[in-house]
Amino acid sequence: MIVISSATPARSIGRAHARCPPGWRDEMPDKTWKMAERRVAARFGTQRTGPQGRNTPDVVTNDLSIEVKTRKALPAWLHEALAQAERNAQLGTLPVVVLHQVGTRYDDDMIVMSMKSFTQWRNRGERVQDL
């Protein structure tokens, strides 16, 4: 699932690694989130950027700046909304879900689509390998 948003986060998220000693990232085992970043990068034919000591995206392509967010579970309603969009999509259209928060600007809405739909759309309908 891909979420695209023009919104700026309402609050900053604490950074636990700010308290860690220098060089700690080099010794970390391959965590789930790191593996997810690698798999997403592979899907786009590139590599994860890894820690660079400054704010950088997880994955970069020629035209995309990607942040990969990994969770044990996503909300069931979100899966259901995406399934509905895919079920109801007309032939040749891109199924997306628009997430709108009441009281916010529509420019800040998020667009959610499956990775498979996005890569097929991006590659002009070319069949993509399931990962």
C-alpha positions as a printed Julia matrix, in Angstrom:
131×3 Matrix{Float64}:
   0.0    0.0     0.0
   1.29   3.45   -0.87
   0.23   6.68    0.81
   0.93   9.94   -0.97
   0.4   13.18    0.92
   1.24  16.82    0.52
   0.53  17.4     4.18
   3.11  18.32    6.75
   2.87  16.27    9.95
   0.94  18.06   12.68
   3.58  17.2    15.29
   7.13  15.99   15.22
   7.82  12.41   16.16
  10.4   11.82   18.87
  13.7   10.34   17.77
  14.86   7.66   20.18
  18.11   7.21   18.27
  19.19  10.72   19.31
  20.24   9.17   22.63
  22.28   6.37   21.03
  26.09   6.41   20.82
  27.84   7.32   17.55
  28.13   4.46   15.09
  25.28   2.43   16.62
  23.5    2.09   13.28
  26.44   0.23   11.76
  26.08  -2.53   14.35
  22.29  -2.92   14.17
  20.89  -6.24   13.06
  18.7   -6.25    9.97
  15.41  -5.04   11.47
  11.99  -5.42    9.85
  11.82  -1.75    8.88
  15.26  -1.92    7.27
  14.27  -5.01    5.27
  11.08  -3.22    4.15
  13.12  -0.25    2.93
  15.38  -2.61    0.95
  12.41  -4.39   -0.66
  10.71  -1.13   -1.6
  13.97   0.19   -3.04
  14.37  -3.02   -5.07
  10.84  -2.57   -6.4
  11.96   0.77   -7.82
  15.31  -0.49   -9.09
  17.45   1.31   -6.53
  18.88   0.9    -3.02
  17.83   2.34    0.32
  19.73   5.46    1.24
  20.54   4.32    4.78
  21.63   6.62    7.59
  23.53   9.66    6.35
  23.53  11.8     9.47
  20.92  14.2     8.1
  17.25  14.17    7.16
  17.04  12.17    3.93
  14.35   9.98    2.36
  14.51   6.21    2.85
  14.56   5.57   -0.9
  15.26   7.93   -3.8
  14.67   7.46   -7.54
  14.99   9.98  -10.36
  11.46  11.22   -9.72
  10.41   9.92   -6.29
  11.39  10.65   -2.71
  10.06   7.74   -0.65
   9.5    7.37    3.08
   8.79   3.75    4.04
   6.63   3.25    7.12
   6.32  -0.28    8.49
   3.68  -1.35   11.0
   2.61  -4.76   12.32
  -0.91  -4.04   11.1
  -2.73  -1.33    9.2
  -6.34  -0.48   10.05
  -8.91  -2.93    8.66
 -11.04  -0.05    7.38
  -8.12   1.11    5.23
  -7.7   -2.35    3.69
 -11.47  -2.44    3.1
 -11.47   1.0     1.45
  -8.65  -0.03   -0.88
 -10.39  -3.3    -1.74
 -13.54  -1.32   -2.55
 -11.59   1.08   -4.79
 -10.01  -1.87   -6.63
 -13.34  -3.7    -6.97
 -15.14  -0.63   -8.31
 -12.35   0.66  -10.59
 -13.25   0.88  -14.25
 -10.97  -0.85  -16.75
  -7.84   1.22  -17.38
  -8.26   3.44  -14.32
  -6.05   3.69  -11.24
  -7.86   2.65   -8.04
  -7.1    5.06   -5.22
  -8.53   5.97   -1.83
  -8.58   9.62   -0.81
  -8.25  10.17    2.95
  -9.76  13.45    4.09
  -9.78  14.73    7.66
 -12.81  16.86    8.52
 -11.86  20.49    8.97
  -8.65  20.32    6.93
  -7.8   21.59    3.47
  -8.39  19.17    0.61
  -4.86  19.97   -0.63
  -3.64  18.12    2.47
  -5.63  14.93    1.76
  -3.74  11.68    1.3
  -4.0    9.32   -1.64
  -3.65   5.6    -0.92
  -3.12   2.91   -3.53
  -1.55  -0.52   -3.67
   2.11  -0.81   -4.58
   1.15  -3.12   -7.44
  -1.32  -0.59   -8.92
   1.18   2.24   -8.53
   4.07   0.42  -10.2
   1.87  -0.82  -13.05
   0.61   2.73  -13.56
   4.13   4.15  -13.31
   5.47   1.55  -15.75
   2.57   2.16  -18.14
   0.7   -1.07  -17.49
   3.74  -3.35  -17.5
   3.17  -6.42  -15.34
   5.08  -6.23  -12.07
   6.55  -9.01   -9.99
   4.89  -9.67   -6.65
   7.32  -9.17   -3.77
